[in-house]
């Protein structure tokens, strides 16, 4: 609706907001004089900073609409100026409309003055002109959420070894409270042009996170093939081999596409990766820190919430066009994290000062937050053959297992454990179980010293550092004290050796549930593997609760 408002009206609205701010600030001073209330003062300052950030976003949206009107005006001006030429295509407009358009465009009949055109994305990516849909997502799963405080951009590609995407999404969602989830947006950019693969990943996300997709928290997009230039005909730069040039070139273009899509949807944009771990309430921490810097009138351009690569880098959405333009200008020249550094260097560093002065100046625009809010968990890079065991030391220790006091039992398994990560020690709460490549028919067996009434069970596979090392297609089974024939009235599936199937591991590698009291005391509980696994398997939590 901003497009339909005259500029004067918009200024009056801005004026009202400025008046509110003028009225609010003295009130806070009076509060401090009459009786100090630091929390109230801080809340007020934060609220004003939030209003300022949102106002910048609205002004940016208004400017974008003005740009669209200006471009249309230029096209009309070109047509009006060409009247009288032999090649002119006559516009069937009445005289009043024709005069109005001339007044709007500032172009008079026969005006031959050259119209200047600033460079656009098409100067750097001319191939985009070949397809009108080059800058439109080829796939888009969205409920249209907009106007949130934070949008998280997560690019993901097809990995040859293993994908961490679903585990990363689960962790991000688990690390948000309801208020944070309502004021955020997660945009997953499947950076592949194979539509079959895109649909496969999108369906996995929609199935696993149905509630979040329906609420609008999660969106999924993918680029059209026409967005990319000829990736086999790139300039070889920095002495890198062709594979690496293609990889970093595509990454630059992927980041630019994701940022362009996300820019109008929020106040702040945060770049993440598909193989990370986040701390609890990271959204509030990032937002509050950004607003604090705004209230302090800090000229920041990027807030860094993780030391590694491009993970956890926050930008104001109104300033993303600067970054996107820079990426598109030099997409074939350098890696994306280098380009960010070069842009900050260009904005703030002086040629007649030394590197020490430049570093200090850059710290005003590029601010590091400690401790880190994100940790890198993946080991296999999207670049073929590259293994990276990068860890952010400022993130702190990550819980790799969750100990519980379990009933006395004899524990055994045919799955060979790795080093000291045995099933017995995991059951005792000393570490996690880490088994090598489970095979069909493998069992993890817990034989209780005394048969017990089990109220609840929980088995969690995978952990923060190895989220894909889970149990798949594995059932939870119990052997009651009572005979199988006396259980015929209870609606359970049973195995040929008398075990009753009470549950199974879900897609996230968790098996949890209660046991029907009618089954009575349980002698044995076991996990039964039904299919071969491509990964090792971890049990990071074992909790058997007896009545």
VEXDREN-2710 file (C-alpha; in Angstrom, 1 decimal):
% VEXDREN-2710
k/r/px/py/pz
1/UNK/0.0/0.0/0.0
2/UNK/3.0/2.3/0.3
3/UNK/3.0/2.7/-3.5
4/UNK/-0.3/4.5/-3.4
5/UNK/0.7/7.0/-0.7
6/UNK/2.1/10.4/-1.8
7/UNK/5.5/11.2/-0.5
8/UNK/4.2/14.1/1.6
9/UNK/1.8/11.8/3.3
10/UNK/4.6/9.4/4.1
11/UNK/6.6/12.2/5.6
12/UNK/3.7/13.3/7.8
13/UNK/3.6/9.7/9.0
14/UNK/7.3/9.8/9.7
15/UNK/6.8/13.1/11.5
16/UNK/4.2/11.5/13.7
17/UNK/6.6/8.8/14.6
18/UNK/9.3/11.3/15.3
19/UNK/6.8/13.2/17.6
20/UNK/6.1/10.0/19.5
21/UNK/9.8/9.5/20.0
22/UNK/10.2/13.0/21.3
23/UNK/7.3/12.5/23.7
24/UNK/8.6/9.1/24.9
25/UNK/12.1/10.1/25.7
26/UNK/11.4/12.8/28.2
27/UNK/8.9/10.4/29.9
28/UNK/11.7/7.9/30.4
29/UNK/13.9/10.7/31.9
30/UNK/11.2/11.6/34.3
31/UNK/10.9/8.0/35.4
32/UNK/14.6/8.0/36.1
33/UNK/14.4/11.2/38.1
34/UNK/11.4/10.1/40.2
35/UNK/12.7/6.6/40.8
36/UNK/15.3/4.6/38.9
37/UNK/13.9/1.7/36.9
38/UNK/16.7/0.4/34.7
39/UNK/14.7/-2.5/33.2
40/UNK/11.9/-0.2/32.1
41/UNK/14.4/2.3/30.7
42/UNK/16.2/-0.5/28.7
43/UNK/12.9/-1.9/27.4
44/UNK/11.9/1.6/26.2
45/UNK/15.3/2.1/24.5
46/UNK/15.1/-1.3/22.9
47/UNK/11.5/-0.6/21.6
48/UNK/12.6/2.7/20.1
49/UNK/15.5/1.0/18.4
50/UNK/13.1/-1.7/17.0
51/UNK/10.8/1.0/15.7
52/UNK/13.7/2.7/14.1
53/UNK/14.8/-0.5/12.4
54/UNK/11.2/-1.2/11.1
55/UNK/10.9/2.4/9.9
56/UNK/14.1/1.9/7.8
57/UNK/12.6/-1.3/6.4
58/UNK/9.4/0.6/5.4
59/UNK/11.4/3.4/3.8
60/UNK/13.3/0.7/1.9
61/UNK/10.1/-0.8/0.6
62/UNK/8.8/2.6/-0.4
63/UNK/12.0/3.3/-2.2
64/UNK/11.7/0.0/-4.1
65/UNK/8.2/1.0/-5.2
66/UNK/9.5/4.4/-6.3
67/UNK/12.2/2.7/-8.3
68/UNK/9.5/0.6/-10.1
69/UNK/7.5/3.8/-10.9
70/UNK/10.7/5.5/-12.1
71/UNK/11.6/2.7/-14.4
72/UNK/8.1/2.7/-15.9
73/UNK/8.3/6.5/-16.2
74/UNK/11.6/6.1/-18.1
75/UNK/10.0/3.7/-20.6
76/UNK/7.0/6.0/-21.1
77/UNK/9.4/8.9/-21.5
78/UNK/11.3/7.1/-24.2
79/UNK/8.1/6.4/-26.2
80/UNK/6.9/10.0/-25.8
81/UNK/10.2/11.4/-26.9
82/UNK/10.2/9.3/-30.0
83/UNK/6.9/10.8/-31.3
84/UNK/7.4/12.1/-34.8
85/UNK/10.1/9.6/-35.7
86/UNK/9.4/7.2/-38.6
87/UNK/10.0/4.2/-36.3
88/UNK/7.6/5.5/-33.6
89/UNK/4.8/3.2/-32.6
90/UNK/1.7/5.4/-32.0
91/UNK/0.2/5.3/-28.6
92/UNK/-3.6/5.6/-28.7
93/UNK/-3.9/8.2/-25.8
94/UNK/-6.2/11.2/-25.6
95/UNK/-4.5/14.7/-25.4
96/UNK/-5.1/15.1/-21.7
97/UNK/-3.4/11.8/-20.8
98/UNK/-0.6/12.6/-23.1
99/UNK/0.0/16.0/-21.4
100/UNK/-0.1/14.3/-18.0
101/UNK/2.5/11.7/-19.0
102/UNK/4.8/14.4/-20.3
103/UNK/4.5/16.3/-17.1
104/UNK/5.2/13.1/-15.1
105/UNK/8.2/12.0/-17.1
106/UNK/9.6/15.5/-17.9
107/UNK/9.8/14.6/-21.6
108/UNK/8.6/16.9/-24.3
109/UNK/7.8/16.1/-27.9
110/UNK/10.9/15.7/-30.0
111/UNK/13.2/15.7/-26.9
112/UNK/16.5/14.1/-28.1
113/UNK/18.4/14.3/-24.8
114/UNK/20.1/11.0/-24.0
115/UNK/18.6/9.2/-21.1
116/UNK/21.2/7.9/-18.7
117/UNK/20.8/4.4/-17.4
118/UNK/22.7/3.2/-14.3
119/UNK/24.2/-0.3/-14.4
120/UNK/21.9/-3.2/-13.3
121/UNK/22.2/-6.9/-12.6
122/UNK/21.9/-7.5/-16.3
123/UNK/25.3/-5.8/-16.9
124/UNK/27.0/-8.5/-14.8
125/UNK/24.7/-11.4/-15.7
126/UNK/23.6/-10.7/-19.3
127/UNK/22.4/-14.3/-19.7
128/UNK/19.4/-13.4/-17.4
129/UNK/17.9/-11.4/-20.3
130/UNK/17.4/-14.7/-22.2
131/UNK/14.6/-15.9/-19.9
132/UNK/12.0/-13.6/-18.2
133/UNK/11.8/-16.1/-15.3
134/UNK/15.5/-16.2/-14.5
135/UNK/14.9/-14.3/-11.2
136/UNK/11.8/-16.1/-10.2
137/UNK/12.1/-19.3/-8.0
138/UNK/11.5/-22.4/-10.0
139/UNK/9.9/-24.0/-6.8
140/UNK/8.3/-22.1/-3.9
141/UNK/6.7/-23.6/-0.8
142/UNK/5.4/-20.6/1.1
143/UNK/2.5/-19.3/3.2
144/UNK/3.5/-15.7/2.6
145/UNK/4.9/-14.8/6.0
146/UNK/6.4/-11.3/6.1
147/UNK/7.1/-8.4/8.4
148/UNK/9.0/-10.6/10.9
149/UNK/12.1/-9.5/12.9
150/UNK/14.5/-12.1/11.7
151/UNK/14.8/-14.2/8.5
152/UNK/17.2/-17.1/8.5
153/UNK/18.6/-18.0/5.1
154/UNK/19.8/-21.6/4.7
155/UNK/21.3/-22.7/1.4
156/UNK/21.5/-26.5/0.9
157/UNK/22.8/-28.7/-1.9
158/UNK/22.9/-32.3/-2.7
159/UNK/25.7/-34.0/-0.7
160/UNK/27.4/-37.1/-1.9
161/UNK/28.0/-38.5/1.6
162/UNK/25.3/-37.4/4.0
163/UNK/22.8/-34.5/4.6
164/UNK/22.5/-32.7/7.8
165/UNK/19.6/-30.5/6.8
166/UNK/16.7/-32.1/8.7
167/UNK/18.8/-32.4/11.9
168/UNK/19.8/-28.7/11.5
169/UNK/16.1/-27.6/11.1
170/UNK/15.0/-29.7/14.1
171/UNK/17.7/-28.1/16.2
172/UNK/16.8/-24.6/15.1
173/UNK/13.1/-25.1/15.9
174/UNK/13.9/-26.8/19.2
175/UNK/16.0/-23.8/20.1
176/UNK/13.2/-21.3/19.6
177/UNK/10.4/-20.5/22.0
178/UNK/6.9/-19.8/20.7
179/UNK/7.4/-16.0/20.6
180/UNK/10.6/-16.3/18.7
181/UNK/9.0/-18.8/16.2
182/UNK/6.2/-16.4/15.6
183/UNK/8.6/-13.5/14.8
184/UNK/11.0/-15.4/12.6
185/UNK/11.1/-17.0/9.1
186/UNK/13.4/-19.8/7.9
187/UNK/14.0/-19.8/4.2
188/UNK/15.5/-23.0/2.8
189/UNK/17.2/-22.5/-0.5
190/UNK/17.6/-25.9/-2.3
191/UNK/20.4/-24.7/-4.7
192/UNK/19.8/-27.4/-7.3
193/UNK/18.1/-27.3/-10.7
194/UNK/17.1/-31.0/-10.7
195/UNK/13.4/-30.6/-10.0
196/UNK/13.0/-34.2/-9.0
197/UNK/15.6/-33.8/-6.3
198/UNK/14.1/-30.5/-5.2
199/UNK/10.7/-32.0/-4.8
200/UNK/12.1/-34.9/-2.9
201/UNK/13.8/-32.7/-0.3
202/UNK/10.8/-30.3/-0.2
203/UNK/8.4/-33.3/0.6
204/UNK/10.8/-34.5/3.3
205/UNK/10.7/-31.1/4.9
206/UNK/6.9/-30.8/4.6
207/UNK/6.4/-34.2/6.0
208/UNK/8.8/-33.8/8.9
209/UNK/7.8/-30.2/9.8
210/UNK/4.2/-30.0/8.8
211/UNK/3.2/-27.6/11.6
212/UNK/6.0/-25.2/10.9
213/UNK/5.3/-25.1/7.1
214/UNK/1.6/-24.6/7.7
215/UNK/2.3/-21.7/10.2
216/UNK/4.6/-20.0/7.7
217/UNK/7.8/-20.5/9.8
218/UNK/9.5/-22.6/7.1
219/UNK/9.6/-21.7/3.4
220/UNK/11.4/-23.7/0.6
221/UNK/12.6/-22.3/-2.7
222/UNK/14.9/-23.4/-5.5
223/UNK/16.4/-21.4/-8.5
224/UNK/15.6/-21.8/-12.2
225/UNK/18.4/-23.3/-14.3
226/UNK/18.4/-20.1/-16.3
227/UNK/19.6/-18.1/-13.3
228/UNK/23.1/-19.5/-13.6
229/UNK/25.6/-18.7/-16.4
230/UNK/27.5/-21.3/-18.3
231/UNK/29.4/-22.9/-15.4
232/UNK/31.7/-24.7/-17.8
233/UNK/32.9/-21.5/-19.3
234/UNK/34.0/-19.5/-16.3
235/UNK/37.3/-17.6/-16.0
236/UNK/39.8/-19.5/-13.9
237/UNK/40.9/-17.1/-11.1
238/UNK/43.2/-17.2/-8.0
239/UNK/45.0/-20.2/-9.5
240/UNK/42.1/-22.5/-8.4
241/UNK/41.3/-25.7/-10.3
242/UNK/38.1/-25.5/-12.4
243/UNK/36.0/-27.5/-9.9
244/UNK/36.7/-25.1/-7.1
245/UNK/36.1/-22.1/-9.3
246/UNK/32.7/-23.5/-10.2
247/UNK/31.9/-24.3/-6.6
248/UNK/32.7/-20.9/-5.2
249/UNK/31.1/-19.1/-8.2
250/UNK/27.9/-21.0/-7.7
251/UNK/28.0/-20.3/-3.9
252/UNK/28.2/-16.5/-4.6
253/UNK/25.2/-16.7/-6.9
254/UNK/23.3/-18.9/-4.5
255/UNK/23.8/-16.5/-1.6
256/UNK/22.7/-13.6/-3.8
257/UNK/19.5/-15.3/-4.9
258/UNK/18.6/-16.3/-1.3
259/UNK/19.3/-12.8/-0.1
260/UNK/17.2/-11.2/-2.8
261/UNK/14.3/-13.4/-2.0
262/UNK/14.5/-12.9/1.8
263/UNK/15.3/-9.2/1.8
264/UNK/11.7/-7.8/1.8
265/UNK/10.4/-10.2/4.4
266/UNK/12.1/-9.1/7.6
267/UNK/14.1/-6.5/9.5
268/UNK/17.3/-8.5/9.9
269/UNK/18.7/-11.3/7.8
270/UNK/21.0/-14.1/9.1
271/UNK/23.0/-16.4/6.9
272/UNK/23.3/-19.9/8.1
273/UNK/24.4/-23.3/6.8
274/UNK/22.6/-26.7/6.6
275/UNK/25.0/-28.4/9.0
276/UNK/25.0/-26.3/12.2
277/UNK/23.9/-26.4/15.9
278/UNK/22.3/-23.4/17.6
279/UNK/22.1/-22.3/21.2
280/UNK/18.7/-21.9/23.0
281/UNK/16.8/-18.7/22.4
282/UNK/19.4/-17.6/19.7
283/UNK/16.7/-15.5/18.0
284/UNK/16.1/-13.3/21.0
285/UNK/19.9/-13.0/21.7
286/UNK/20.6/-11.9/18.1
287/UNK/17.7/-9.5/17.9
288/UNK/18.4/-7.9/21.3
289/UNK/22.0/-7.4/20.4
290/UNK/21.2/-5.8/17.1
291/UNK/18.7/-3.4/18.7
292/UNK/21.2/-2.6/21.4
293/UNK/23.8/-1.6/18.7
294/UNK/21.2/0.5/16.9
295/UNK/20.2/2.3/20.1
296/UNK/23.9/3.0/20.6
297/UNK/24.0/4.5/17.1
298/UNK/26.6/2.0/16.1
299/UNK/27.2/2.1/12.3
300/UNK/27.5/-1.7/12.1
301/UNK/27.1/-3.5/8.7
302/UNK/27.5/-7.1/9.9
303/UNK/27.1/-8.7/13.3
304/UNK/28.9/-12.0/13.6
305/UNK/27.4/-14.7/15.9
306/UNK/29.9/-17.4/14.8
307/UNK/33.5/-17.2/13.8
308/UNK/33.4/-19.8/11.0
309/UNK/32.9/-18.8/7.4
310/UNK/29.6/-17.2/6.6
311/UNK/27.7/-18.9/9.5
312/UNK/25.7/-16.6/11.8
313/UNK/26.3/-13.4/9.9
314/UNK/23.5/-10.9/10.5
315/UNK/22.7/-7.9/8.2
316/UNK/20.0/-5.3/8.1
317/UNK/17.7/-6.3/5.3
318/UNK/17.7/-2.7/4.1
319/UNK/21.4/-3.0/3.4
320/UNK/21.4/-6.4/1.7
321/UNK/21.2/-4.8/-1.8
322/UNK/24.8/-3.5/-1.2
323/UNK/26.0/-7.0/-0.6
324/UNK/24.0/-8.7/-3.3
325/UNK/25.3/-6.2/-5.9
326/UNK/28.9/-6.8/-4.8
327/UNK/28.4/-10.6/-5.0
328/UNK/27.0/-10.3/-8.5
329/UNK/29.7/-8.0/-9.7
330/UNK/32.5/-10.3/-8.6
331/UNK/30.8/-13.7/-8.5
332/UNK/33.5/-15.3/-10.7
333/UNK/36.5/-13.7/-8.9
334/UNK/36.7/-14.6/-5.3
335/UNK/34.9/-16.7/-2.5
336/UNK/31.9/-15.3/-0.8
337/UNK/33.6/-14.7/2.6
338/UNK/36.5/-12.9/0.9
339/UNK/34.0/-10.6/-1.0
340/UNK/32.3/-9.7/2.3
341/UNK/35.7/-8.7/3.8
342/UNK/36.6/-6.8/0.7
343/UNK/33.4/-4.8/0.8
344/UNK/33.9/-3.8/4.4
345/UNK/37.5/-2.9/3.5
346/UNK/36.3/-0.7/0.7
347/UNK/33.7/1.0/2.8
348/UNK/35.9/2.0/5.8
349/UNK/39.7/1.5/5.1
350/UNK/41.9/4.4/4.1
351/UNK/44.7/3.8/1.5
352/UNK/47.0/6.2/3.4
353/UNK/46.7/4.3/6.7
354/UNK/48.4/1.0/7.8
355/UNK/46.7/-2.4/8.2
356/UNK/46.4/-1.9/12.0
357/UNK/44.3/1.2/11.5
358/UNK/42.2/-0.6/8.8
359/UNK/41.6/-3.5/11.2
360/UNK/40.4/-1.2/13.9
361/UNK/38.2/0.7/11.5
362/UNK/36.6/-2.5/10.1
363/UNK/35.7/-3.5/13.7
364/UNK/33.2/-0.7/13.8
365/UNK/31.3/-2.2/10.9
366/UNK/32.0/-5.9/11.5
367/UNK/31.2/-6.6/15.2
368/UNK/31.9/-10.0/16.8
369/UNK/29.5/-11.3/19.5
370/UNK/30.8/-13.6/22.1
371/UNK/30.2/-16.4/23.0
372/UNK/29.2/-17.9/19.6
373/UNK/25.6/-18.9/19.1
374/UNK/26.2/-21.4/16.3
375/UNK/28.5/-24.4/15.9
376/UNK/29.5/-26.3/12.7
377/UNK/28.7/-30.0/13.0
378/UNK/29.2/-31.3/9.4
379/UNK/32.4/-32.9/8.3
380/UNK/31.7/-33.4/4.6
381/UNK/31.8/-30.2/2.5
382/UNK/29.5/-29.5/-0.4
383/UNK/32.7/-29.3/-2.5
384/UNK/33.4/-32.8/-3.6
385/UNK/36.2/-34.5/-1.8
386/UNK/36.6/-31.8/0.8
387/UNK/36.5/-32.8/4.5
388/UNK/36.3/-30.0/7.0
389/UNK/36.3/-30.5/10.8
390/UNK/35.8/-26.9/11.6
391/UNK/34.7/-26.0/15.1
392/UNK/34.0/-22.7/16.7
393/UNK/35.9/-22.7/20.0
394/UNK/33.8/-19.9/21.4
395/UNK/30.6/-21.9/21.2
396/UNK/31.4/-23.9/24.3
397/UNK/30.9/-27.6/25.0
398/UNK/28.0/-29.5/23.5
399/UNK/26.2/-32.2/25.3
400/UNK/26.8/-35.4/23.4
401/UNK/24.7/-37.7/25.6
402/UNK/22.0/-37.4/28.3
403/UNK/22.5/-39.7/31.3
404/UNK/19.6/-41.3/33.3
405/UNK/19.3/-43.8/36.1
406/UNK/17.9/-46.9/34.5
407/UNK/16.7/-50.2/36.1
408/UNK/19.3/-52.9/36.8
409/UNK/19.7/-55.0/33.7
410/UNK/22.2/-57.1/31.7
411/UNK/23.0/-55.4/28.4
412/UNK/24.2/-57.0/25.2
413/UNK/24.4/-56.4/21.5
414/UNK/26.0/-58.0/18.4
415/UNK/26.7/-54.5/17.0
416/UNK/30.4/-53.8/17.6
417/UNK/31.0/-50.6/19.5
418/UNK/33.6/-48.0/18.7
419/UNK/36.4/-47.5/21.2
420/UNK/35.0/-46.8/24.7
421/UNK/31.5/-46.1/23.5
422/UNK/29.9/-49.4/24.7
423/UNK/26.2/-50.1/25.2
424/UNK/26.8/-51.0/28.8
425/UNK/28.5/-47.6/29.6
426/UNK/25.7/-45.8/27.7
427/UNK/23.0/-47.6/29.8
428/UNK/24.8/-46.6/33.0
429/UNK/24.8/-42.9/31.8
430/UNK/28.6/-42.7/31.5
431/UNK/28.8/-41.9/27.7
432/UNK/26.8/-42.7/24.5
433/UNK/26.7/-45.9/22.5
434/UNK/28.4/-45.8/19.1
435/UNK/28.0/-48.9/17.0
436/UNK/29.5/-49.7/13.7
437/UNK/27.1/-50.1/10.7
438/UNK/23.9/-51.9/12.1
439/UNK/22.7/-54.8/9.9
440/UNK/19.3/-56.4/9.6
441/UNK/18.6/-58.8/12.5
442/UNK/21.0/-56.9/14.9
443/UNK/19.6/-56.5/18.4
444/UNK/20.3/-54.2/21.4
445/UNK/19.0/-56.3/24.4
446/UNK/18.2/-55.1/27.9
447/UNK/17.4/-58.1/30.2
448/UNK/16.2/-56.8/33.6
449/UNK/17.5/-58.4/36.7
450/UNK/14.0/-58.4/38.1
451/UNK/11.0/-58.1/35.7
452/UNK/9.6/-54.6/36.0
453/UNK/6.5/-52.6/35.1
454/UNK/7.7/-50.0/32.5
455/UNK/5.9/-46.7/32.6
456/UNK/7.8/-44.9/29.8
457/UNK/10.8/-45.4/27.5
458/UNK/13.0/-43.1/25.5
459/UNK/15.7/-43.9/23.0
460/UNK/17.4/-41.0/21.2
461/UNK/19.9/-41.7/18.4
462/UNK/22.4/-39.4/16.9
463/UNK/24.0/-36.5/18.8
464/UNK/25.0/-32.9/18.1
465/UNK/28.3/-33.8/16.5
466/UNK/27.0/-36.8/14.5
467/UNK/23.3/-36.1/13.9
468/UNK/23.0/-38.6/11.0
469/UNK/24.3/-41.5/13.0
470/UNK/20.8/-42.7/13.9
471/UNK/18.8/-45.9/14.1
472/UNK/16.6/-46.2/11.1
473/UNK/13.8/-48.8/10.6
474/UNK/14.3/-50.1/14.1
475/UNK/11.5/-51.3/16.3
476/UNK/11.1/-51.4/20.1
477/UNK/10.0/-54.7/21.5
478/UNK/9.3/-56.2/24.9
479/UNK/9.0/-59.7/26.3
480/UNK/6.3/-59.8/29.1
481/UNK/6.4/-62.3/31.9
482/UNK/2.9/-63.6/30.9
483/UNK/2.5/-66.0/28.1
484/UNK/1.8/-64.9/24.5
485/UNK/-1.7/-66.6/24.5
486/UNK/-3.0/-64.6/27.4
487/UNK/-2.2/-61.4/25.4
488/UNK/-4.4/-62.3/22.5
489/UNK/-7.0/-59.8/23.6
490/UNK/-4.6/-56.9/23.4
491/UNK/-4.1/-55.3/19.9
492/UNK/-0.3/-55.7/19.5
493/UNK/1.9/-57.1/16.8
494/UNK/4.1/-59.9/18.0
495/UNK/7.3/-61.5/16.7
496/UNK/7.8/-65.2/16.2
497/UNK/9.9/-65.5/19.3
498/UNK/7.2/-64.0/21.6
499/UNK/8.2/-60.3/21.7
500/UNK/5.5/-57.6/21.5
501/UNK/6.2/-54.6/19.2
502/UNK/5.4/-51.4/21.1
503/UNK/7.1/-48.7/19.0
504/UNK/9.7/-47.7/16.5
505/UNK/12.3/-45.0/15.7
506/UNK/10.9/-42.0/13.8
507/UNK/12.5/-40.1/11.0
508/UNK/14.5/-38.0/13.5
509/UNK/15.9/-41.1/15.2
510/UNK/13.8/-41.1/18.3
511/UNK/11.7/-43.8/19.8
512/UNK/9.5/-42.8/22.7
513/UNK/6.3/-44.0/24.3
514/UNK/4.4/-45.5/27.2
515/UNK/3.8/-49.3/27.7
516/UNK/0.3/-50.6/28.2
517/UNK/-0.1/-51.7/31.8
518/UNK/-2.0/-54.8/30.6
519/UNK/1.3/-56.2/29.3
520/UNK/2.3/-56.5/33.0
521/UNK/5.9/-56.9/34.1
522/UNK/8.6/-56.9/31.4
523/UNK/11.5/-59.4/31.4
524/UNK/13.3/-58.1/28.4
525/UNK/13.3/-54.9/26.2
526/UNK/15.2/-54.9/22.9
527/UNK/15.8/-52.8/19.8
528/UNK/15.4/-54.8/16.6
529/UNK/17.2/-53.5/13.5
530/UNK/15.3/-54.3/10.2
531/UNK/17.5/-52.8/7.5
532/UNK/21.1/-52.1/6.7
533/UNK/22.5/-48.7/7.6
534/UNK/24.9/-46.5/5.6
535/UNK/26.1/-44.8/8.8
536/UNK/27.2/-45.9/12.2
537/UNK/24.6/-45.5/14.9
538/UNK/24.6/-43.6/18.2
539/UNK/22.4/-43.9/21.2
540/UNK/22.8/-40.6/23.0
541/UNK/19.9/-41.1/25.4
542/UNK/18.5/-44.3/27.1
543/UNK/15.8/-43.7/29.6
544/UNK/13.6/-46.6/30.9
545/UNK/11.2/-45.4/33.6
546/UNK/9.7/-48.1/35.9
547/UNK/6.4/-47.7/37.7
END
